[in-house]
Amino acid sequence: MEGESDAFCCAGCEAAYAIIRGAGLERYYREREAFAPRPEPMPGGWDAVPLAAGADGTCSVRLSIDGLRCASCVWVTEGVLRRMRGVAEATVSYATGRATLRWDPATVRLSELADRIASLGYRPRVLGEEGRPDRDLLLRLGVAAFAAVNVMMFSAALYAGWTAGMEARFAALFRWMSLALATPVVAWSAAPFFAGAWSGLRNRALHMDVPIALAIVILYAQGWWATLRGGDTYLDSLTMLVALLLAGRLMETRGRRRAAEAAVTLAATLPPTARRLVDARVETVSSERLRPGDRIVVSAGDEVPADGVAVEGRASVRMALLTGESAPVEVSAGGRVWAATVVVDGSLTVDVTEAADDTVVRRMAEELRSAADRGSRPSSTDRIAPWFTSATLAIACGTFVAWTRLGDPGAALSATIAVLVVACPCALALSRPLAAAAGLGAVARRGLLFRSADALLELAVVDQVVLDKTGTVTAGAFEVVSARDADLRVAAGLERHSRHPVAAAVVREAAAREIPLPSASEVVEVAGVGISGLVDGVCWSLRSGGPDALLLEGPDGYAGLLRLGDNLRHDSGEAVRRLRELGVEVTLLTGDRERVANRIARATGIDDVRAAAGPEEKAAMIRALRARGRRVLFAGDGLNDGPALAAADVAVAMGTGSATSILVADGVLAGGSLLPLVTGIQASKACRSAIRRNQARSVGYNIVAVGAAALGWVNPLVAAVLMPLSSAMVVWGSSRVEAEVRRREGGA
């Protein structure tokens, strides 16, 4: 029925009604027999979510959690979940917003764990439904900052009116306008602090949101009282307090970036289809449908869809995904190939040994996913916060009781507010993100970009640097190291139309020497053998002349030799020397041959060399070093370096490397230089020193200021002035990080 009796359960149904009605299909409502089914938010509920079963009888799952605002949220969530009966493991990663849970299904159910998370004020989700908490926090900060600026203008007018004289009606107007602006700040902008304080109190966990929320409530109540009765409202202190705290929280949140896309990128490297041989007939099937024992065909330009063994044919296969080396590998019958590697030329018939989730590339993706969900270690601020909070609340209560017993309720309220405001832990909370932000800026200006403060601060304790060879210590591309101009001219003529990486290096070197390229005819390229053709009417051939060499042959046989190599980056040796001066050991880790690895190591001054290492061997070596107590930084550039990057304490990717290595790494070297690694370690040490000094200043300030406020020597107005001064002291201490980095660079 149309008319005022129409009712809709939501705006979506109302919009659907408007569309149906607009199309002239109102008959639908007359002829339908029942209401359309409504989708459930999660069919079957939480207990229908697929779980991983452990050998010990436990179940595990990874969830996304919306609403994690700071390290305190992680601390509260982990602590509450770990106290639940039957929970064996609860790890929450602030970096990815994900939780890894493991529990005894006979004791507790997943639905109970999800309800417990929801009761803390956060929203658990199935992976893939992550929210956008940064945008929400930014909007809250914008409202608070807008209100703070305007309330401070009204307050300045009121303060000026004390001496210049102001009519009571204007003073009342300014107070009411200040209260109107402060109300949305308290009701909406400060909501995260109230939610954090309430969830902490409800779960017997004290953190810094408690005194912050209490101070906001008391200041807001005082604002109402002063607006109604006349007097100092302190609403400028309230709004500025909320704005400053939200700014600090935003800096901490902006310091982290999600690395989950790296695993998705890895998984997506498998080609969507494969050509499978069935009874001498080729059929195209989904790569996901391949099974061990299937036989597939791959040709030039194809990506291999599964791991397997070649049974027929000959081809050059680019294995950079797994080895990190740019040179294609010649594969013939009996040779192994891996999913997501690329056939440069030739063709192969392959027997599938592992497919879909069992391939090496998918196992690499799973390892990267697990690494992204690692929980962060608690900072010193997190450890101090409960004690600081307890002490602040105890002193505030004691101040109120003491002054009340002295018979001065007005002084009791004033002193209590002063204690809460002057002791508000914003300076303590900001000490780490501000110093870390200064450090992040210092290293970014020198070409090292970190995605989180945790990774930068971890550099200070690194005592082992492991470097990949190709693309990291070296430039990562073939170059002609030595060749005569005449030989290079003929070779470039033959190779000018080839897609092979070696051909590209030859043509590039000829162009660099400004050698005109001759025309070639009757060119024949044989995969794994070489290339031949007519240049200047003479028959020439170019083939492998041994490792890192090309042999040029003419009508009379041997004509010349072109030597190839992967040249060192210009400052690799200097970077290794300076790392050693900092007391850091350096290891070269590569999938290349031992002879080539040793040559690069000698040129850079590296003594410890590990050659012929695949992706899993690289990761295993990193884990072995960490098991011996070493703090490891790994720098690499290839997709094959993903597991090693994930296994290291700190992972740095080259900016010229693969997109996945950049996504999974903690930091990126933007330029073709390793020297920023040295600066990064120096900046990390400077940041840690600045954080310790900031925290010491903050604690010292609070001891003096809280004591004075409790004695009644500091009224709320002075407390409101001192509070931003304490933050300014922290800002000043953090600004010294850049100067400290320069000093350390000069002393290097």
C-alpha positions as MATLAB code, in Angstrom:
seq = 'MEGESDAFCCAGCEAAYAIIRGAGLERYYREREAFAPRPEPMPGGWDAVPLAAGADGTCSVRLSIDGLRCASCVWVTEGVLRRMRGVAEATVSYATGRATLRWDPATVRLSELADRIASLGYRPRVLGEEGRPDRDLLLRLGVAAFAAVNVMMFSAALYAGWTAGMEARFAALFRWMSLALATPVVAWSAAPFFAGAWSGLRNRALHMDVPIALAIVILYAQGWWATLRGGDTYLDSLTMLVALLLAGRLMETRGRRRAAEAAVTLAATLPPTARRLVDARVETVSSERLRPGDRIVVSAGDEVPADGVAVEGRASVRMALLTGESAPVEVSAGGRVWAATVVVDGSLTVDVTEAADDTVVRRMAEELRSAADRGSRPSSTDRIAPWFTSATLAIACGTFVAWTRLGDPGAALSATIAVLVVACPCALALSRPLAAAAGLGAVARRGLLFRSADALLELAVVDQVVLDKTGTVTAGAFEVVSARDADLRVAAGLERHSRHPVAAAVVREAAAREIPLPSASEVVEVAGVGISGLVDGVCWSLRSGGPDALLLEGPDGYAGLLRLGDNLRHDSGEAVRRLRELGVEVTLLTGDRERVANRIARATGIDDVRAAAGPEEKAAMIRALRARGRRVLFAGDGLNDGPALAAADVAVAMGTGSATSILVADGVLAGGSLLPLVTGIQASKACRSAIRRNQARSVGYNIVAVGAAALGWVNPLVAAVLMPLSSAMVVWGSSRVEAEVRRREGGA';
ca = [
       0.000    0.000    0.000;
       1.182    3.499   -0.769;
       0.818    6.325    1.666;
       1.819    7.284    5.162;
       1.500    3.664    6.367;
       4.514    2.567    4.341;
       7.368    1.519    6.613;
      10.853    0.316    5.790;
      13.388   -1.543    7.886;
      16.313    0.405    6.420;
      17.297    2.979    3.815;
      18.307    0.200    1.401;
      14.784   -1.265    1.340;
      13.331    2.198    0.890;
      15.667    2.807   -2.076;
      14.684   -0.560   -3.587;
      11.008    0.367   -3.218;
      11.632    3.677   -5.003;
      13.409    1.907   -7.897;
      10.644   -0.721   -8.282;
       7.946    1.895   -8.109;
       9.769    4.171  -10.570;
       9.981    1.309  -13.070;
       6.237    0.736  -12.873;
       6.605   -2.677  -11.256;
       4.402   -2.125   -8.192;
       2.718   -5.438   -9.083;
       5.691   -7.146   -7.406;
       4.345   -6.179   -3.964;
       0.846   -7.483   -4.776;
       1.988  -10.842   -6.166;
       4.803  -11.750   -3.814;
       3.947  -14.563   -1.397;
       6.459  -13.731    1.348;
       9.066  -11.184    2.299;
      12.398  -11.504    0.529;
      15.015  -13.342    2.579;
      17.485  -11.085    4.367;
      21.183  -11.982    4.367;
      22.702  -12.842    7.702;
      25.862  -10.947    8.661;
      27.658  -14.253    9.041;
      25.889  -17.479    7.970;
      26.081  -19.978   10.788;
      27.590  -17.449   13.192;
      31.166  -17.343   14.452;
      31.220  -21.083   15.013;
      30.917  -21.589   11.226;
      34.236  -19.833   10.545;
      36.859  -22.317    9.203;
      39.455  -23.155   11.862;
      42.929  -24.654   11.734;
      43.334  -27.746   13.936;
      46.581  -28.259   15.833;
      48.308  -31.534   16.695;
      47.688  -30.823   20.399;
      43.925  -30.641   19.914;
      43.715  -26.856   19.928;
      42.092  -24.715   17.244;
      43.494  -21.500   15.804;
      42.229  -18.646   13.657;
      43.268  -15.183   12.489;
      40.804  -12.318   12.727;
      40.796   -8.654   11.803;
      39.973   -6.241   14.650;
      38.557   -2.791   13.930;
      39.015    0.050   16.403;
      42.553   -0.570   17.680;
      43.659    2.990   18.376;
      47.027    2.647   20.093;
      49.415    0.241   21.804;
      47.218    0.322   24.925;
      44.342   -1.200   22.919;
      46.596   -4.094   21.926;
      47.780   -4.517   25.516;
      44.234   -4.602   26.931;
      42.906   -6.955   24.235;
      45.754   -9.438   24.594;
      45.602   -9.331   28.400;
      41.853   -9.932   28.555;
      41.899  -12.770   26.030;
      44.847  -14.506   27.681;
      43.015  -14.520   31.010;
      40.095  -16.424   29.489;
      39.901  -20.069   30.450;
      40.967  -22.368   27.610;
      42.932  -19.744   25.634;
      46.446  -20.988   24.847;
      47.619  -18.039   22.745;
      46.330  -14.564   21.946;
      48.552  -12.272   19.889;
      47.338   -8.968   18.497;
      49.378   -7.139   15.868;
      49.054   -3.365   15.952;
      50.901   -3.267   12.602;
      48.178   -5.205   10.733;
      45.161   -4.935   13.034;
      44.952   -8.725   13.199;
      44.653  -11.172   16.053;
      46.013  -14.730   16.104;
      44.050  -16.892   18.542;
      44.626  -20.486   19.692;
      42.336  -22.196   22.186;
      40.939  -25.473   23.500;
      37.593  -26.037   21.714;
      36.378  -28.220   24.573;
      36.681  -25.278   26.977;
      35.787  -22.166   24.987;
      34.251  -21.405   21.594;
      35.252  -18.874   18.953;
      31.942  -17.074   19.379;
      32.793  -16.468   23.043;
      36.203  -15.068   22.089;
      34.610  -12.782   19.481;
      32.017  -11.585   22.002;
      34.794  -10.860   24.493;
      36.636   -8.720   21.936;
      33.408   -6.908   21.101;
      32.786   -6.236   24.799;
      36.064   -4.285   24.894;
      34.702   -1.840   22.337;
      36.432   -3.324   19.279;
      34.900   -5.152   16.328;
      36.201   -8.584   15.296;
      35.841   -9.434   11.618;
      36.619  -12.267    9.265;
      39.837  -11.548    7.351;
      39.238   -9.466    4.234;
      36.756   -7.091    5.888;
      39.267   -4.668    7.414;
      38.024   -1.192    8.298;
      39.467    2.304    7.962;
      40.238    3.529   11.515;
      42.697    6.214   10.362;
      39.997    8.250    8.643;
      37.831    8.209   11.748;
      40.690    9.378   13.952;
      41.580   12.167   11.526;
      37.998   13.456   11.522;
      37.923   13.440   15.326;
      41.178   15.393   15.410;
      39.832   17.920   12.893;
      36.748   18.616   15.008;
      38.817   18.935   18.191;
      41.392   21.238   16.584;
      38.704   23.473   15.075;
      36.949   23.769   18.416;
      40.210   24.338   20.335;
      41.278   27.251   18.129;
      37.918   28.986   18.444;
      37.491   28.332   22.171;
      40.968   29.732   22.789;
      39.929   32.917   20.946;
      36.879   33.293   23.202;
      38.998   32.550   26.278;
      41.580   35.135   25.249;
      38.773   37.697   25.022;
      37.532   36.709   28.481;
      41.028   36.903   30.002;
      41.560   40.299   28.383;
      38.211   41.390   29.745;
      39.412   40.921   33.320;
      41.677   43.957   32.959;
      40.001   45.993   30.207;
      36.475   45.411   31.459;
      33.754   43.399   29.703;
      29.999   43.524   30.048;
      28.519   40.500   31.785;
      26.240   39.668   28.857;
      29.200   39.376   26.466;
      31.166   37.293   28.959;
      28.171   34.960   29.311;
      27.819   34.750   25.516;
      31.480   33.767   25.090;
      31.157   31.119   27.815;
      28.054   29.605   26.183;
      29.692   29.634   22.753;
      32.775   27.952   24.217;
      30.571   25.319   25.847;
      28.713   24.748   22.559;
      32.019   24.143   20.756;
      33.438   21.961   23.526;
      30.378   19.679   23.677;
      30.986   17.800   20.372;
      34.658   17.511   21.314;
      33.711   15.726   24.541;
      30.811   13.759   23.071;
      32.504   12.598   19.841;
      36.187   13.544   19.483;
      37.070   12.228   22.943;
      34.970    9.066   22.567;
      38.032    6.817   21.990;
      39.418    7.822   25.392;
      36.123    7.048   27.117;
      35.846    3.713   25.326;
      39.417    2.800   26.254;
      38.980    3.855   29.867;
      35.703    1.974   30.246;
      37.006   -1.226   28.677;
      40.104   -1.052   30.858;
      38.154   -0.504   34.072;
      35.620   -3.183   33.182;
      38.449   -5.669   32.662;
      40.553   -4.515   35.619;
      43.265   -3.046   33.395;
      44.520    0.472   34.083;
      46.047    2.431   31.244;
      46.522    6.071   30.308;
      42.987    6.514   28.945;
      41.623    6.420   32.512;
      43.066    9.699   33.875;
      42.578   11.316   30.467;
      38.875   10.420   30.460;
      38.487   11.469   34.085;
      40.151   14.839   33.458;
      37.928   15.430   30.409;
      34.768   14.637   32.388;
      35.742   16.860   35.327;
      36.829   19.722   33.076;
      33.581   19.469   31.109;
      31.513   19.414   34.314;
      33.516   22.403   35.573;
      32.798   24.140   32.258;
      29.063   23.659   32.699;
      29.220   24.867   36.314;
      31.263   27.951   35.417;
      29.017   28.744   32.442;
      25.896   28.621   34.603;
      27.367   30.392   37.652;
      30.044   32.565   36.058;
      33.782   32.046   36.409;
      36.702   30.371   34.663;
      35.469   27.547   32.418;
      38.869   26.055   31.427;
      37.181   24.808   28.229;
      40.177   26.027   26.225;
      42.320   23.617   28.241;
      39.786   20.853   27.650;
      39.585   21.191   23.872;
      43.328   21.678   23.449;
      43.974   18.660   25.658;
      41.786   16.446   23.459;
      43.326   17.840   20.256;
      46.888   17.250   21.466;
      46.169   13.709   22.585;
      44.412   12.842   19.333;
      47.348   14.301   17.387;
      49.750   12.062   19.281;
      47.549    9.047   18.696;
      47.267    9.865   15.002;
      51.063   10.086   14.697;
      51.347    6.638   16.223;
      48.641    5.251   13.954;
      50.078    6.847   10.824;
      53.429    5.229   11.598;
      52.064    1.789   10.737;
      51.022    0.482    7.357;
      49.394   -2.785    6.612;
      51.651   -5.420    5.048;
      48.914   -7.959    4.328;
      48.871   -6.986    0.620;
      52.302   -8.564    0.233;
      50.962  -12.058    0.779;
      48.056  -11.380   -1.568;
      50.505  -10.188   -4.233;
      52.573  -13.323   -3.807;
      49.563  -15.591   -4.148;
      48.442  -13.693   -7.234;
      51.722  -14.439   -9.039;
      50.367  -17.856  -10.065;
      48.954  -17.622  -13.605;
      45.188  -18.105  -13.661;
      45.234  -20.886  -16.277;
      47.403  -23.804  -17.335;
      47.644  -25.993  -20.450;
      47.228  -29.609  -19.352;
      48.006  -32.662  -21.525;
      45.198  -35.245  -21.546;
      45.528  -38.215  -23.938;
      47.794  -36.318  -26.352;
      45.295  -33.453  -26.287;
      45.926  -30.020  -24.717;
      43.163  -28.466  -22.619;
      43.117  -25.142  -20.778;
      42.222  -25.440  -17.089;
      42.410  -23.293  -13.985;
      45.782  -23.466  -12.225;
      43.885  -24.248   -9.024;
      42.620  -27.494  -10.578;
      46.081  -28.919  -11.230;
      47.061  -31.933   -9.142;
      50.345  -33.825   -8.640;
      50.816  -36.215  -11.537;
      49.256  -33.914  -14.142;
      51.363  -33.108  -17.193;
      51.434  -29.506  -18.468;
      52.994  -27.605  -21.381;
      54.710  -24.212  -21.030;
      56.171  -22.123  -23.867;
      58.151  -18.906  -24.340;
      56.530  -16.025  -22.428;
      54.473  -18.318  -20.159;
      54.509  -18.335  -16.390;
      54.852  -21.823  -14.939;
      51.564  -22.617  -13.111;
      52.880  -25.291  -10.697;
      56.051  -26.829   -9.280;
      57.310  -29.771  -11.255;
      59.994  -31.662  -13.186;
      60.638  -31.194  -16.913;
      60.236  -34.435  -18.887;
      60.663  -33.081  -22.397;
      61.992  -30.006  -24.194;
      64.578  -27.333  -23.493;
      64.051  -23.736  -22.332;
      65.587  -20.737  -20.583;
      63.628  -20.024  -17.393;
      63.936  -16.842  -15.361;
      64.121  -18.006  -11.745;
      64.419  -14.523  -10.199;
      61.333  -15.233   -8.091;
      63.236  -17.921   -6.189;
      66.935  -17.206   -6.678;
      66.943  -13.429   -7.061;
      69.377  -13.758   -9.960;
      68.620  -12.022  -13.242;
      70.238  -14.637  -15.491;
      67.803  -17.221  -16.904;
      68.565  -20.844  -16.073;
      68.735  -23.461  -18.819;
      66.279  -26.270  -18.074;
      66.023  -29.551  -19.957;
      64.565  -32.995  -19.233;
      65.079  -33.849  -15.562;
      65.369  -30.214  -14.420;
      63.054  -28.674  -11.826;
      60.812  -25.686  -12.402;
      58.704  -23.735   -9.918;
      55.387  -21.968  -10.080;
      55.456  -18.281  -11.107;
      58.862  -18.548  -12.807;
      58.898  -17.342  -16.431;
      59.935  -19.202  -19.586;
      62.102  -16.761  -21.563;
      62.486  -18.940  -24.662;
      61.990  -22.545  -25.675;
      59.257  -24.860  -24.389;
      58.885  -27.615  -21.795;
      56.610  -30.476  -20.913;
      56.408  -30.689  -17.122;
      55.138  -33.286  -14.661;
      53.415  -31.499  -11.766;
      54.769  -32.363   -8.313;
      53.105  -29.602   -6.208;
      50.169  -27.409   -7.180;
      47.997  -24.615   -5.782;
      48.591  -24.081   -2.040;
      51.466  -26.596   -1.909;
      53.704  -24.667   -4.323;
      56.774  -22.852   -3.037;
      55.308  -19.450   -3.930;
      52.119  -20.131   -1.946;
      54.134  -21.367    1.039;
      56.140  -18.145    0.827;
      52.848  -16.208    0.871;
      51.671  -18.015    3.991;
      54.949  -17.305    5.752;
      54.641  -13.630    4.923;
      51.061  -13.562    6.230;
      52.187  -15.065    9.518;
      55.027  -12.572    9.797;
      52.694   -9.630    9.194;
      50.517  -10.728   12.110;
      53.317  -10.846   14.668;
      52.511   -8.914   17.808;
      54.644   -5.942   18.811;
      56.723   -5.863   21.952;
      55.453   -3.530   24.694;
      57.267   -0.203   24.860;
      58.630    1.371   28.023;
      55.655    3.744   27.966;
      53.276    0.774   28.039;
      55.086   -0.610   31.088;
      55.083    2.739   32.894;
      51.468    3.602   32.061;
      49.662    1.423   34.651;
      51.871    2.683   37.482;
      51.602    6.257   36.296;
      47.820    5.980   36.032;
      47.431    4.424   39.458;
      49.646    7.050   41.050;
      47.801    9.920   39.326;
      44.378    8.684   40.403;
      45.550    8.018   43.959;
      47.060   11.484   44.267;
      43.935   13.103   42.808;
      41.691   11.248   45.283;
      44.010   12.031   48.167;
      44.079   15.700   47.187;
      40.289   15.911   47.092;
      39.875   14.161   50.471;
      42.591   16.214   52.162;
      41.238   19.571   51.009;
      37.654   18.555   51.819;
      38.669   17.676   55.390;
      40.302   21.061   55.637;
      36.843   22.472   55.039;
      37.373   23.992   51.612;
      35.310   22.114   48.962;
      36.057   24.790   46.344;
      39.792   24.376   46.852;
      39.356   20.580   46.809;
      37.735   20.649   43.377;
      40.261   23.168   42.046;
      43.257   21.200   43.321;
      41.877   17.869   42.064;
      41.298   19.245   38.577;
      44.767   20.789   38.642;
      46.316   17.431   39.568;
      44.493   15.573   36.787;
      45.262   18.235   34.193;
      48.861   18.933   35.107;
      49.605   15.210   35.445;
      47.781   14.270   32.269;
      50.172   11.791   30.650;
      50.135   13.354   27.205;
      53.821   14.271   27.475;
      54.665   10.722   28.484;
      52.438    9.309   25.735;
      53.916   11.635   23.102;
      57.561   11.061   24.012;
      57.896    7.946   21.904;
      55.873    8.883   18.768;
      57.390   12.377   18.566;
      60.980   11.169   18.867;
      60.264    8.324   16.474;
      58.643   10.730   13.995;
      61.766   12.901   14.129;
      63.910    9.825   13.528;
      61.724    8.656   10.657;
      62.083   12.086    9.058;
      65.849   12.107    9.568;
      66.370    8.766    7.815;
      63.794    9.559    5.120;
      65.766   12.657    4.147;
      68.739   10.355    3.628;
      66.910    7.824    1.469;
      65.631    5.218    3.962;
      61.847    5.098    4.333;
      60.370    3.154    7.250;
      56.723    2.228    7.551;
      56.681    2.010   11.374;
      58.460    3.461   14.372;
      58.968   -0.017   15.840;
      61.165   -1.068   12.925;
      63.295    2.075   13.151;
      63.794    1.732   16.907;
      64.740   -1.927   16.484;
      67.762   -0.891   14.391;
      69.537    0.375   17.512;
      70.085   -3.186   18.770;
      70.929   -4.795   15.404;
      74.303   -6.560   15.574;
      74.114   -8.594   12.343;
      73.418   -7.265    8.833;
      72.713   -9.832    6.125;
      72.842   -8.526    2.548;
      71.447  -10.102   -0.596;
      73.842   -9.860   -3.553;
      72.002   -9.176   -6.783;
      70.156   -5.878   -6.735;
      71.341   -5.031   -3.231;
      75.129   -5.119   -3.031;
      75.246   -5.111   -6.831;
      73.206   -3.137   -9.365;
      71.031   -6.158  -10.194;
      71.330   -6.140  -14.003;
      73.717   -7.652  -16.550;
      76.410   -5.348  -17.860;
      79.173   -5.883  -20.371;
      82.315   -5.594  -18.264;
      84.835   -5.860  -21.095;
      84.655   -6.226  -24.900;
      86.328   -4.786  -27.983;
      84.245   -2.266  -29.916;
      84.362   -4.366  -33.082;
      83.148   -7.486  -31.266;
      80.471   -5.514  -29.415;
      79.207   -4.052  -32.715;
      78.656   -7.483  -34.283;
      77.163   -8.953  -31.112;
      74.738   -6.034  -30.744;
      73.679   -6.459  -34.383;
      72.772  -10.089  -33.700;
      71.061   -9.362  -30.364;
      69.202   -6.153  -31.231;
      65.817   -7.882  -31.612;
      66.201  -10.544  -28.911;
      64.224  -10.381  -25.640;
      66.907  -12.186  -23.641;
      68.361  -10.174  -20.676;
      71.891  -10.813  -21.953;
      70.913   -9.378  -25.342;
      69.562   -6.262  -23.636;
      72.895   -5.790  -21.824;
      74.877   -6.106  -25.055;
      72.694   -3.611  -26.925;
      72.737   -1.217  -23.952;
      76.545   -1.219  -23.799;
      76.822   -0.611  -27.559;
      74.498    2.374  -27.230;
      76.537    3.693  -24.288;
      79.683    3.570  -26.442;
      77.756    5.228  -29.302;
      78.457    2.298  -31.633;
      76.053    2.265  -34.625;
      74.123   -1.022  -34.721;
      74.473   -2.928  -38.001;
      71.581   -4.740  -39.630;
      71.449   -8.504  -39.304;
      69.642  -11.041  -41.449;
      68.847  -14.757  -41.291;
      69.039  -14.540  -37.506;
      68.364  -17.820  -35.705;
      68.066  -17.973  -31.905;
      68.200  -21.403  -30.236;
      67.117  -21.576  -26.596;
      69.986  -22.565  -24.348;
      72.491  -22.542  -27.224;
      72.937  -19.043  -28.641;
      72.195  -16.849  -31.644;
      73.590  -16.699  -35.181;
      73.047  -14.725  -38.371;
      74.543  -12.588  -41.123;
      76.122   -9.219  -40.235;
      77.756   -7.256  -43.068;
      77.192  -10.319  -45.243;
      79.337  -12.499  -42.952;
      78.016  -15.401  -40.837;
      78.526  -14.856  -37.109;
      77.410  -16.743  -34.014;
      77.278  -15.784  -30.348;
      77.110  -18.449  -27.658;
      78.054  -19.080  -24.051;
      81.774  -18.914  -23.444;
      81.644  -20.129  -19.858;
      80.320  -18.411  -16.711;
      79.720  -14.696  -17.269;
      81.122  -14.707  -20.824;
      79.903  -14.714  -24.436;
      81.968  -16.265  -27.227;
      81.832  -14.586  -30.660;
      82.690  -16.824  -33.622;
      83.077  -15.868  -37.297;
      83.883  -17.700  -40.525;
      87.371  -18.493  -39.237;
      86.273  -19.637  -35.757;
      87.027  -17.705  -32.583;
      86.662  -13.937  -33.031;
      86.351  -12.442  -29.564;
      85.036  -12.675  -26.007;
      82.508  -10.447  -24.242;
      82.694  -10.598  -20.443;
      79.532   -9.995  -18.427;
      79.071   -9.078  -14.813;
      76.809   -7.551  -12.228;
      78.637   -4.427  -11.120;
      78.852   -3.335   -7.504;
      76.866   -0.387   -6.293;
      79.187    2.575   -5.989;
      79.123    2.713   -2.179;
      78.711   -0.942   -1.166;
      82.279   -1.203    0.123;
      81.993    2.051    2.083;
      78.702    0.937    3.635;
      80.189   -2.389    4.758;
      83.210   -0.613    6.291;
      81.047    1.818    8.255;
      78.730   -0.940    9.463;
      81.756   -2.743   10.860;
      82.890    0.438   12.594;
      79.528    0.442   14.380;
      80.280   -3.059   15.677;
      77.902   -4.804   13.265;
      78.875   -8.058   11.542;
      78.049   -8.303    7.814;
      77.134  -11.448    5.854;
      76.605  -11.833    2.091;
      73.729  -14.205    1.366;
      72.946  -15.097   -2.265;
      71.441  -17.701   -4.519;
      74.304  -17.233   -6.991;
      77.283  -19.515   -7.489;
      80.022  -19.603   -4.872;
      82.708  -18.292   -7.236;
      80.663  -15.198   -8.133;
      79.652  -14.650   -4.495;
      83.260  -14.792   -3.321;
      84.314  -12.261   -5.962;
      81.652   -9.782   -4.807;
      82.517  -10.402   -1.145;
      86.216   -9.671   -1.739;
      85.344   -6.455   -3.564;
      83.192   -5.212   -0.673;
      85.282   -6.467    2.238;
      82.777   -9.059    3.470;
      84.304  -12.129    5.122;
      81.188  -14.231    5.766;
      79.667  -15.554    2.502;
      76.742  -17.960    2.034;
      76.160  -18.918   -1.621;
      73.666  -21.046   -3.595;
      70.895  -20.385   -1.040;
      67.254  -20.601   -2.105;
      64.383  -18.673   -0.483;
      63.764  -21.237    2.235;
      67.495  -21.612    2.987;
      67.808  -17.837    3.337;
      64.926  -17.699    5.797;
      66.322  -20.684    7.723;
      69.692  -18.967    8.077;
      68.049  -15.792    9.393;
      66.086  -17.821   11.942;
      69.238  -19.682   12.989;
      71.057  -16.397   13.609;
      68.167  -15.120   15.719;
      68.078  -18.385   17.651;
      71.701  -17.718   18.618;
      70.663  -14.372   20.069;
      71.647  -12.166   17.138;
      69.469   -9.193   16.167;
      69.333   -9.388   12.379;
      68.726   -6.806    9.666;
      68.196   -8.313    6.217;
      68.332   -6.234    3.039;
      67.113   -7.686   -0.262;
      65.290   -6.754   -3.428;
      63.648   -9.787   -4.991;
      60.359  -11.599   -4.548;
      62.473  -14.605   -3.530;
      63.745  -12.610   -0.545;
      60.248  -12.453    0.977;
      60.676  -15.295    3.515;
      64.065  -13.921    4.639;
      62.616  -10.421    4.960;
      59.786  -11.839    7.060;
      62.157  -13.844    9.275;
      64.474  -10.916   10.126;
      64.122   -8.561   13.088;
      64.277   -5.648   10.633;
      63.649   -6.036    6.892;
      64.758   -3.468    4.311;
      63.977   -3.674    0.594;
      65.626   -1.854   -2.284;
      63.350    0.701   -3.907;
      64.241   -0.733   -7.307;
      63.247   -4.247   -6.213;
      60.063   -6.228   -6.656;
      56.775   -4.741   -5.485;
      56.181   -7.596   -3.049;
      59.557   -7.235   -1.335;
      58.785   -3.538   -0.852;
      55.347   -4.279    0.585;
      56.554   -6.863    3.096;
      59.648   -4.972    4.223;
      59.784   -2.683    7.254;
      61.699   -0.091    5.266;
      62.702    0.829    1.726;
      65.996    2.212    0.397;
      64.723    4.792   -2.070;
      68.014    5.333   -3.930;
      70.713    3.035   -5.222;
      72.793    3.265   -2.048;
      73.414    1.136    1.060;
      74.841    3.984    3.155;
      71.393    4.958    4.549;
      71.493    1.657    6.472;
      74.369    3.107    8.486;
      72.446    6.330    9.063;
      69.399    4.296   10.054;
      71.283    2.560   12.862;
      72.708    5.882   14.042;
      69.272    7.536   13.920;
      67.715    4.634   15.820;
      70.231    5.031   18.630;
      69.608    8.790   18.679;
      65.831    8.151   18.856;
      66.168    5.763   21.761;
      68.296    8.265   23.639;
      65.757   11.025   22.937;
      62.884    8.834   24.127;
      64.681    8.030   27.375;
      65.426   11.717   27.956;
      61.860   12.715   27.065;
      60.425   10.183   29.478;
      62.819   11.264   32.213;
      61.826   14.913   31.679;
      58.149   13.982   31.670;
      58.376   11.944   34.863;
      60.465   14.660   36.565;
      58.029   17.335   35.482;
      55.053   15.332   36.759;
      56.641   14.733   40.154;
      57.212   18.472   40.659;
      53.988   19.695   39.015;
      51.679   17.154   40.653;
      53.171   17.859   44.049;
      52.654   21.596   43.613;
      49.082   21.096   42.360;
      48.194   18.814   45.258;
      49.458   21.457   47.708;
      47.239   24.031   46.055;
      50.109   26.034   44.627;
      48.902   25.471   41.050;
      45.344   26.367   40.085;
      43.649   24.755   37.053;
      44.424   27.728   34.838;
      48.151   27.489   35.554;
      47.892   23.712   35.199;
      46.338   24.178   31.776;
      49.293   26.377   30.800;
      51.844   23.928   32.220;
      50.293   20.950   30.453;
      51.160   22.124   26.901;
      54.525   23.333   28.216;
      55.311   19.782   29.301;
      54.418   18.620   25.779;
      56.543   21.437   24.331;
      59.456   20.135   26.390;
      58.998   16.738   24.777;
      58.738   18.334   21.332;
      61.996   20.197   21.954;
      63.722   16.998   23.046;
      62.481   15.202   19.938;
      63.676   18.005   17.665;
      67.226   17.270   18.799;
      67.168   13.907   17.017;
      68.197   15.449   13.671;
      71.117   17.274   15.286;
      72.181   14.073   17.032;
      72.078   12.150   13.746;
      74.290   14.771   12.117;
      76.732   14.580   15.007;
      76.945   10.808   14.742;
      77.381   11.028   10.957;
      80.217   13.498   11.420;
      81.911   11.200   13.903;
      81.580    8.154   11.669;
];
